[in-house]
Amino acid sequence: MIYSTATVPVNPEGEAALSRAQIWKGLVLKARDARLFLPPGICTKCDVVVEGDRYIVREATILGEEVSEIITFEPESKVSFHQFTGPREGVIINELFEDEAGSLQLKFYCLLGLRNAESGGKEEQEEQAMMDSEDRGYKRALLSTLARTRALVSDGTI
């Protein structure tokens, strides 16, 4: 199994402040079309195929791989990406919370397995290293999401 986590402050010093409501709108937009939020080339297709009150189903191409996900929403708190087709199976979560000082934080965490790969084997170890890397991993995706949300707030979209 692969477990990875990263947490970043939503409002680091020197950046335009985002409210919980603004970052939440950004996370919902990201769930609907990840191409707009992830670093260039990471996601090349992202289509919502089913919508419900607190979930969507999307089909996407991420890192060159076709995935289908059920995405559930806990308003202004958590977005969970349940991958049910593709090379991985499991869940990826983006969560908003206040730390002990009351500062808004954005956390990523996941628990995933690779289909048709040995649990704990070389392929999973390589995937784990990629997810945890500073330049290619999920921390980069969190920072990209915050930057894009700030841009959407700045131009009046959010």
C-alpha positions in Angstrom: 0.0 0.0 0.0 1.0 3.6 -0.6 0.4 6.2 2.0 1.4 9.8 1.3 0.6 13.1 2.9 1.5 16.8 2.6 0.2 19.9 4.3 0.6 23.5 3.3 -0.6 26.8 4.8 -3.4 28.3 2.8 -2.2 31.8 3.6 1.6 32.0 3.8 3.1 35.4 4.5 3.4 37.5 1.4 0.5 35.9 -0.4 -3.0 37.3 -0.9 -5.2 35.8 1.8 -7.9 33.3 0.8 -11.0 32.6 2.9 -12.2 29.1 3.5 -15.1 29.7 1.1 -12.8 30.9 -1.6 -10.4 27.9 -1.3 -13.4 25.6 -1.1 -14.7 27.0 -4.5 -11.3 26.4 -5.9 -11.3 22.7 -4.7 -14.7 22.1 -6.2 -13.6 23.6 -9.5 -10.4 21.4 -9.4 -12.6 18.3 -8.9 -14.6 19.3 -11.9 -11.6 20.1 -14.1 -8.1 19.3 -12.7 -6.4 20.6 -15.9 -6.9 24.1 -14.6 -5.2 23.5 -11.3 -2.5 20.9 -11.6 0.9 21.8 -13.0 1.0 21.9 -16.9 0.9 18.5 -18.6 -0.2 16.5 -15.5 -3.8 16.2 -16.4 -4.7 16.3 -20.1 -8.4 15.3 -20.0 -11.0 15.8 -17.3 -14.7 15.2 -18.0 -17.6 15.0 -15.5 -19.8 12.2 -16.6 -22.3 12.0 -13.7 -23.4 14.5 -11.1 -25.3 14.2 -7.8 -25.9 16.5 -4.8 -22.6 15.8 -3.1 -20.6 13.8 -5.6 -19.5 13.7 -9.2 -18.0 11.0 -11.4 -15.2 12.0 -13.7 -13.0 10.4 -16.3 -9.6 11.9 -16.6 -6.1 11.3 -18.0 -3.6 12.0 -15.3 0.1 11.4 -15.9 -0.8 9.7 -19.2 -3.1 7.2 -17.5 -6.9 6.9 -17.8 -8.7 7.0 -14.5 -12.3 7.1 -13.3 -13.1 8.6 -10.0 -16.1 9.1 -7.8 -15.5 12.4 -6.1 -17.4 13.2 -2.9 -17.7 16.5 -1.1 -18.0 17.4 2.5 -18.8 21.2 2.1 -16.0 23.5 3.0 -14.1 20.7 4.6 -13.0 17.7 2.4 -12.9 16.4 -1.2 -12.3 12.7 -1.6 -11.3 11.2 -4.9 -12.1 7.5 -5.0 -10.3 5.9 -7.9 -12.1 2.9 -9.2 -10.5 2.4 -12.6 -7.0 3.0 -13.7 -3.6 1.8 -12.5 -4.3 2.7 -8.8 -7.2 1.9 -6.5 -7.9 3.7 -3.3 -8.6 7.2 -2.2 -7.0 10.6 -2.4 -8.2 13.3 0.0 -7.9 17.1 0.0 -8.9 18.5 3.4 -9.2 22.1 4.8 -8.6 22.6 8.5 -7.4 25.1 11.0 -4.2 24.2 12.9 -3.7 24.8 16.6 -3.0 28.5 16.0 -6.2 28.9 13.9 -4.4 29.2 10.6 -6.1 27.6 7.6 -4.2 24.6 6.2 -4.7 22.4 3.1 -3.8 18.8 3.5 -3.4 16.0 1.0 -3.4 12.4 2.0 -3.9 9.1 0.2 -4.1 5.4 0.6 -3.6 3.7 -2.7 -2.6 0.3 -4.1 -1.3 -0.4 -7.6 -3.4 -2.9 -9.5 -1.5 -5.9 -10.6 1.6 -5.0 -8.6 3.1 -6.7 -5.6 2.1 -5.0 -2.3 5.2 -3.2 -1.0 7.2 -4.2 -4.1 9.5 -2.1 -6.3 6.6 -0.5 -8.3 4.8 0.7 -5.2 8.1 1.9 -3.7 8.7 4.0 -6.9 5.2 5.4 -6.8 5.6 6.3 -3.1 8.8 8.1 -3.9 7.1 10.1 -6.7 4.2 11.1 -4.5 6.5 12.2 -1.8 8.9 14.1 -4.0 9.1 17.9 -3.6 9.2 18.6 -7.3 6.7 16.0 -8.7 4.6 15.0 -5.8 1.3 16.0 -4.2 2.8 19.0 -2.3 3.4 20.6 -5.7 -0.2 19.9 -6.7 -1.4 21.6 -3.4 0.7 24.7 -4.1 -0.5 24.8 -7.7 -4.1 24.6 -6.6 -3.6 27.5 -4.1 -1.9 29.6 -6.8 -4.6 29.0 -9.3 -7.3 29.7 -6.8 -5.6 33.0 -5.9 -5.6 33.9 -9.6 -9.3 33.1 -10.0 -10.1 35.2 -6.9 -7.9 38.0 -8.3 -9.7 38.0 -11.7 -13.1 37.8 -10.1 -14.0 34.3 -11.2 -14.2 33.2 -7.6 
